[in-house]
Amino acid sequence: MRLAKILFVVVTAALVIGGHAGLWLSDRYPDDLKLKLTILNAIGWAVILLPALAVSRWAAQHRGPSDPSSSRDSRTDHRPN
């Protein structure tokens, strides 16, 4: 599952970077429009990714450790050591 997430991020980044490279190498659009579209795209990604990252980090803190061997909470274990 981790490999699928990494692959998704890499492919998405490659498509976005490739799209921007294609835009900037094209002679069809003036440079000021290229800059406006690039800034608009960056703002759009920031609006999507920053909250998603914040929620992911918040959820990870509330989930606790990801180690499956520490699934029991030691605070609720009342047996003597």
C-alpha positions in Angstrom: 0.0 0.0 0.0 2.9 2.4 0.8 4.4 1.8 -2.6 1.1 2.6 -4.3 0.9 6.0 -2.4 4.5 6.8 -3.4 3.8 5.9 -7.0 0.7 8.0 -7.0 2.5 11.0 -5.7 5.4 10.6 -8.1 3.1 10.2 -11.2 1.0 13.2 -10.1 4.1 15.4 -9.6 5.5 14.2 -13.0 2.2 15.2 -14.7 2.0 18.6 -13.1 5.7 19.3 -13.8 5.3 18.1 -17.4 2.2 20.2 -17.9 4.0 23.3 -16.7 7.1 22.5 -18.8 4.8 22.2 -21.8 3.0 25.4 -21.0 6.3 27.4 -20.6 7.8 25.9 -23.8 4.7 26.7 -25.9 4.6 29.8 -28.1 0.8 30.0 -28.1 0.4 31.9 -24.9 2.0 35.2 -23.8 4.4 35.1 -20.8 2.1 37.0 -18.5 -0.7 34.5 -19.0 1.8 31.6 -18.4 2.8 33.2 -15.1 -0.8 33.8 -14.1 -1.7 30.2 -14.9 1.3 28.8 -13.0 0.5 30.9 -9.9 -3.2 29.9 -10.1 -2.1 26.2 -10.3 0.3 26.6 -7.3 -2.5 28.2 -5.2 -4.9 25.5 -6.2 -2.5 22.8 -5.1 -1.7 24.6 -1.9 -5.5 24.9 -1.1 -5.8 21.1 -1.6 -2.5 19.8 -0.1 -2.0 22.0 2.9 -5.3 21.1 4.6 -4.8 17.4 3.6 -1.4 17.4 5.2 -2.7 19.1 8.3 -5.5 16.6 8.7 -3.1 13.7 8.1 -0.7 14.9 10.8 -3.6 15.5 13.2 -5.0 12.0 12.6 -1.6 10.4 13.0 -1.2 12.1 16.4 -4.6 10.9 17.6 -4.0 7.4 16.3 -0.9 7.0 18.4 2.1 4.8 17.6 1.9 2.8 14.4 3.8 -0.1 15.9 1.4 -3.1 15.9 3.2 -4.7 18.9 2.2 -1.7 21.1 -1.5 -1.9 20.4 -2.4 -2.2 24.1 -2.3 1.0 26.1 0.0 0.5 29.0 -2.0 3.0 31.1 -5.0 0.7 31.2 -3.0 -2.4 32.0 -3.4 -2.8 35.8 -1.4 -6.0 36.1 1.8 -5.8 38.2 5.1 -5.8 36.2 
